Amino acid sequence: MPNDIGPLIKALNTEIQKEINNRLSKSSPERPALTSAQAELLLYLLHHHYQIVFQSDLESVFNLSRPTINGLVKRLKEAGMVAVEPTPTDKRYKQVVMTAAARKAMIAHQPEFRAEVQALEHVMTQGMTTDEVATVHRLLQLMLQNLKHDALK
């Protein structure tokens, strides 16, 4: 059995990110031009608007480093899509909040973003049965769980 699972998954991830970025860059004038990482972060904030979200939460959710999340938040802040505000209970802690304009745009264009991701997943799984897709999903989840568990040791 070859020992190239990690590099293969990395290559797949790179191709997925490039394709999503390519699809999102072809946005209409009224749809925000976002990278896949920016769109994912904004969709997360949209779906978790009822809770306080810190940058450290985003690190855990997206399994990204602090500098990567800091850069994403900084670029979204510069674009007027998010704000970093003190929490109501402790002014020392800063929460990441989607702006009203970004919320409106994300709600309006969420079906398009979802359709792009679904179309890409359809292309990726061509030639696979439903059971094979479920198996791939299960195995990838297991690999991720194994790595996270091993990191805690």
Rosetta silent file (secondary structure, phi, psi, omega in degrees, C-alpha in Angstrom):
SEQUENCE: MPNDIGPLIKALNTEIQKEINNRLSKSSPERPALTSAQAELLLYLLHHHYQIVFQSDLESVFNLSRPTINGLVKRLKEAGMVAVEPTPTDKRYKQVVMTAAARKAMIAHQPEFRAEVQALEHVMTQGMTTDEVATVHRLLQLMLQNLKHDALK
SCORE:     score description
SCORE:     0.000 S_00000001
   1 L     0.000  125.630 -177.727    0.000    0.000    0.000 S_00000001
   2 L   -68.548  150.827  179.389    1.569    3.309   -1.016 S_00000001
   3 L   -98.894   50.190 -177.824    2.296    5.936    1.623 S_00000001
   4 L  -120.116   22.598 -179.375    0.933    8.834   -0.368 S_00000001
   5 H   -64.220  -47.675 -179.623   -2.461    9.385    1.260 S_00000001
   6 H   -58.165  -53.409  178.697   -1.416   12.669    2.910 S_00000001
   7 H   -60.739  -33.814  179.013    0.063   14.224   -0.250 S_00000001
   8 H   -67.137  -42.968  177.957   -2.935   13.017   -2.250 S_00000001
   9 H   -65.032  -40.671  177.670   -5.369   14.643    0.186 S_00000001
  10 H   -61.086  -45.172  179.203   -3.264   17.842    0.136 S_00000001
  11 H   -63.057  -41.347  177.867   -3.314   17.886   -3.684 S_00000001
  12 H   -62.310  -44.733  179.024   -7.075   17.305   -3.680 S_00000001
  13 H   -61.024  -42.761  179.105   -7.579   20.122   -1.187 S_00000001
  14 H   -60.559  -44.693  179.345   -5.450   22.465   -3.305 S_00000001
  15 H   -65.446  -39.175  178.223   -7.500   21.653   -6.418 S_00000001
  16 H   -62.334  -48.143 -179.743  -10.775   22.100   -4.513 S_00000001
  17 H   -60.745  -43.768  179.244   -9.677   25.514   -3.195 S_00000001
  18 H   -61.458  -43.762 -177.724   -8.531   26.636   -6.667 S_00000001
  19 H   -67.940  -42.453  178.202  -11.804   25.537   -8.264 S_00000001
  20 H   -64.491  -44.610  178.321  -13.986   27.161   -5.597 S_00000001
  21 H   -60.075  -40.376  178.279  -11.935   30.363   -5.795 S_00000001
  22 H   -62.802  -44.904 -179.950  -12.288   30.289   -9.590 S_00000001
  23 H   -66.566  -40.431 -179.271  -16.045   29.821   -9.369 S_00000001
  24 H   -72.254  -27.607 -179.504  -16.448   32.532   -6.718 S_00000001
  25 H   -71.508  -18.939  178.350  -14.288   34.998   -8.653 S_00000001
  26 L   -88.335   42.675 -175.601  -16.794   34.875  -11.501 S_00000001
  27 L   -79.623  154.963  175.665  -19.256   36.699   -9.332 S_00000001
  28 L   -74.600  162.498 -177.610  -21.908   39.012  -10.602 S_00000001
  29 L   -56.704  -30.347 -178.232  -21.511   42.725   -9.805 S_00000001
  30 L   -89.016  -11.668  178.774  -23.963   42.473   -6.917 S_00000001
  31 L   -93.771  133.531 -179.287  -22.421   39.316   -5.431 S_00000001
  32 L   -62.761  136.234  175.398  -19.372   39.842   -3.215 S_00000001
  33 L   -83.867  110.371 -175.392  -16.111   38.578   -4.725 S_00000001
  34 L  -128.670  154.914  168.373  -14.740   36.308   -2.018 S_00000001
  35 L   -80.549  167.979  179.584  -12.173   33.577   -1.676 S_00000001
  36 H   -62.569  -39.365 -179.966  -13.417   30.189   -0.543 S_00000001
  37 H   -65.290  -41.340  178.739  -11.955   30.746    2.927 S_00000001
  38 H   -64.618  -44.192  179.688  -13.648   34.147    3.228 S_00000001
  39 H   -62.512  -42.533  178.531  -16.989   32.737    2.058 S_00000001
  40 H   -61.482  -44.470 -179.469  -16.737   29.835    4.529 S_00000001
  41 H   -63.243  -44.553 -179.963  -15.951   32.181    7.402 S_00000001
  42 H   -66.061  -39.508  177.224  -18.818   34.513    6.527 S_00000001
  43 H   -64.512  -36.977  176.494  -21.250   31.614    6.140 S_00000001
  44 H   -62.229  -47.804  179.302  -20.165   30.344    9.550 S_00000001
  45 H   -61.653  -38.792  179.067  -20.809   33.776   11.091 S_00000001
  46 H   -60.742  -43.830 -177.338  -24.156   33.954    9.298 S_00000001
  47 H   -81.436  -10.527  179.499  -25.253   30.610   10.739 S_00000001
  48 L  -121.791   31.797 -177.776  -23.903   31.405   14.218 S_00000001
  49 L   -62.595  -21.196 -177.122  -25.156   34.980   14.489 S_00000001
  50 L   -82.560   -5.344 -178.405  -26.848   34.154   17.792 S_00000001
  51 L  -125.876  158.254  176.336  -23.569   33.440   19.592 S_00000001
  52 L   -78.048  127.904 -179.117  -20.396   35.324   20.379 S_00000001
  53 L  -118.414  121.936  176.310  -17.605   34.161   18.068 S_00000001
  54 E   -97.646  160.965  177.199  -13.963   34.824   18.911 S_00000001
  55 H   -60.515  -34.194  178.500  -11.065   34.462   16.495 S_00000001
  56 H   -64.424  -32.057  175.473   -9.872   31.504   18.572 S_00000001
  57 H   -63.349  -41.628 -179.050  -13.240   29.828   17.892 S_00000001
  58 H   -65.605  -35.416  176.578  -12.633   30.257   14.173 S_00000001
  59 H   -58.167  -45.312 -178.738   -9.188   28.658   14.518 S_00000001
  60 H   -70.146  -45.335 -176.668  -10.816   25.549   15.989 S_00000001
  61 H   -62.218  -43.781 -175.300  -13.785   25.414   13.629 S_00000001
  62 H   -97.894    0.377  178.200  -11.707   25.752   10.459 S_00000001
  63 L    55.008   44.790 -179.686   -8.631   23.954   11.786 S_00000001
  64 L  -119.653  157.893 -178.909   -6.452   26.909   10.766 S_00000001
  65 L   -73.577  161.565  178.232   -3.564   28.633   12.503 S_00000001
  66 H   -57.327  -47.322  179.411   -3.905   31.888   14.415 S_00000001
  67 H   -61.016  -36.164  179.029   -1.961   33.880   11.757 S_00000001
  68 H   -65.818  -46.556  178.545   -4.175   32.486    8.981 S_00000001
  69 H   -64.195  -42.148  178.307   -7.387   33.406   10.826 S_00000001
  70 H   -57.333  -43.484  179.202   -5.936   36.828   11.729 S_00000001
  71 H   -64.823  -43.191  178.283   -5.219   37.467    8.043 S_00000001
  72 H   -60.579  -48.717 -178.820   -8.691   36.340    6.960 S_00000001
  73 H   -63.947  -41.053 -179.957  -10.404   38.517    9.565 S_00000001
  74 H   -60.550  -46.537 -179.632   -8.143   41.467    8.717 S_00000001
  75 H   -66.626  -38.519  177.722   -8.976   41.280    4.993 S_00000001
  76 H   -68.635  -34.195  176.563  -12.705   40.896    5.693 S_00000001
  77 H   -65.832  -45.043  178.497  -12.529   43.821    8.095 S_00000001
  78 H   -62.150  -30.868  178.821  -10.789   45.963    5.455 S_00000001
  79 L   -83.798   -1.028  179.789  -13.530   45.000    2.991 S_00000001
  80 L    76.239   19.942 -177.496  -16.209   46.089    5.462 S_00000001
  81 L   -92.747  -28.775  177.952  -17.563   42.558    5.840 S_00000001
  82 E  -136.109  161.877  172.696  -16.768   42.030    9.539 S_00000001
  83 E  -128.269  151.732  174.924  -16.023   44.077   12.608 S_00000001
  84 E  -112.877  115.006 -171.824  -13.990   43.123   15.647 S_00000001
  85 E  -125.689  153.436  174.131  -15.768   44.409   18.745 S_00000001
  86 E   -66.344  147.553  177.416  -15.388   44.076   22.510 S_00000001
  87 L   -73.818  153.774 -179.357  -17.751   41.548   24.073 S_00000001
  88 L   -62.985  -32.217 -174.806  -20.580   42.961   26.179 S_00000001
  89 L   -89.581  -26.086 -178.159  -19.435   41.153   29.324 S_00000001
  90 L  -149.031  105.733 -173.985  -15.653   41.684   29.143 S_00000001
  91 L   -62.793  -15.358  179.190  -14.183   44.488   27.045 S_00000001
  92 L   -72.943  -25.902 -177.728  -10.789   42.712   26.920 S_00000001
  93 L   -95.274  134.229 -178.080  -12.202   39.978   24.670 S_00000001
  94 E  -107.395  133.944  177.656  -12.928   40.775   21.031 S_00000001
  95 E  -107.324  152.520  177.535  -15.643   39.081   19.020 S_00000001
  96 E   -97.558  122.407 -175.998  -15.884   38.801   15.248 S_00000001
  97 E  -126.133  134.191  176.466  -19.205   40.172   14.000 S_00000001
  98 E   -74.579  138.411  178.001  -20.547   40.264   10.469 S_00000001
  99 L   -72.877  161.562 -179.830  -21.576   43.729    9.309 S_00000001
 100 H   -61.558  -40.606  179.620  -25.177   44.385    8.312 S_00000001
 101 H   -64.074  -41.858  179.152  -24.170   44.873    4.666 S_00000001
 102 H   -66.343  -41.326  178.614  -22.267   41.578    4.623 S_00000001
 103 H   -59.121  -45.690 -179.933  -25.179   39.773    6.296 S_00000001
 104 H   -61.077  -45.390 -179.262  -27.571   41.108    3.668 S_00000001
 105 H   -65.875  -41.883 -178.624  -25.240   40.087    0.821 S_00000001
 106 H   -67.818  -38.755  177.175  -24.577   36.627    2.256 S_00000001
 107 H   -64.636  -44.078 -178.304  -28.276   35.943    2.787 S_00000001
 108 H   -64.794  -36.354 -172.802  -29.076   37.111   -0.727 S_00000001
 109 H  -108.600    4.946  179.554  -26.335   35.057   -2.373 S_00000001
 110 H   -56.705  -42.158  178.412  -26.152   32.041   -0.080 S_00000001
 111 H   -59.906  -36.001  177.970  -28.078   29.840   -2.551 S_00000001
 112 H   -66.770  -43.575  179.162  -25.504   30.672   -5.257 S_00000001
 113 H   -61.119  -45.823 -179.840  -22.583   29.828   -2.959 S_00000001
 114 H   -62.485  -41.176  179.886  -24.211   26.544   -1.970 S_00000001
 115 H   -63.199  -38.680  178.044  -24.951   25.713   -5.617 S_00000001
 116 H   -62.794  -44.116 -179.969  -21.288   26.280   -6.556 S_00000001
 117 H   -66.271  -42.914  179.456  -20.110   23.923   -3.808 S_00000001
 118 H   -63.394  -40.032  178.727  -22.712   21.293   -4.741 S_00000001
 119 H   -63.317  -41.446  178.641  -21.705   21.503   -8.411 S_00000001
 120 H   -65.405  -43.163  178.347  -18.065   21.013   -7.466 S_00000001
 121 H   -63.820  -34.559  176.736  -18.894   18.050   -5.227 S_00000001
 122 H   -62.770  -44.425  178.322  -20.900   16.553   -8.083 S_00000001
 123 H   -62.612  -44.146 -177.846  -17.855   16.816  -10.367 S_00000001
 124 H   -64.119  -31.361 -174.212  -15.584   15.306   -7.690 S_00000001
 125 L  -102.625   11.149  177.351  -17.853   12.322   -7.097 S_00000001
 126 L   -57.356  137.466  179.041  -18.662   11.498  -10.726 S_00000001
 127 L    84.569   -2.229  178.013  -18.456    7.773  -11.299 S_00000001
 128 L  -101.940  146.173  174.071  -18.975    6.969   -7.614 S_00000001
 129 L   -79.497  167.441  176.200  -21.985    5.217   -6.192 S_00000001
 130 H   -59.158  -40.808  178.359  -23.894    6.706   -3.277 S_00000001
 131 H   -64.732  -39.572  179.080  -22.335    4.075   -1.028 S_00000001
 132 H   -65.674  -40.755  177.104  -18.832    4.945   -2.250 S_00000001
 133 H   -62.049  -43.860  178.341  -19.408    8.644   -1.570 S_00000001
 134 H   -62.463  -38.909  179.393  -20.645    7.774    1.931 S_00000001
 135 H   -66.562  -44.573  177.537  -17.571    5.579    2.479 S_00000001
 136 H   -58.628  -45.941 -179.921  -15.190    8.336    1.354 S_00000001
 137 H   -60.239  -47.828 -179.525  -16.927   10.762    3.692 S_00000001
 138 H   -61.296  -43.914 -178.367  -16.784    8.328    6.607 S_00000001
 139 H   -68.280  -39.239  177.188  -13.112    7.528    6.036 S_00000001
 140 H   -65.145  -40.479  176.467  -12.093   11.179    5.737 S_00000001
 141 H   -60.975  -42.452  179.669  -13.973   11.955    8.969 S_00000001
 142 H   -64.181  -42.992  177.942  -12.180    9.058   10.656 S_00000001
 143 H   -60.383  -45.065  179.491   -8.772   10.277    9.432 S_00000001
 144 H   -62.536  -45.642  178.668   -9.474   13.769   10.723 S_00000001
 145 H   -60.503  -43.809  179.336  -10.667   12.405   14.074 S_00000001
 146 H   -60.087  -44.571 -179.221   -7.550   10.195   14.339 S_00000001
 147 H   -66.956  -40.849  178.572   -5.235   13.124   13.684 S_00000001
 148 H   -65.627  -40.913  179.389   -7.013   15.382   16.159 S_00000001
 149 H   -65.069  -41.930 -179.472   -6.956   12.645   18.805 S_00000001
 150 H   -65.742  -33.986 -179.981   -3.239   11.984   18.182 S_00000001
 151 H   -67.507  -24.074 -179.907   -2.465   15.712   18.505 S_00000001
 152 L   -77.720  -14.264 -177.649   -3.920   15.689   22.034 S_00000001
 153 L   -72.197    0.000    0.000   -1.382   13.110   23.211 S_00000001
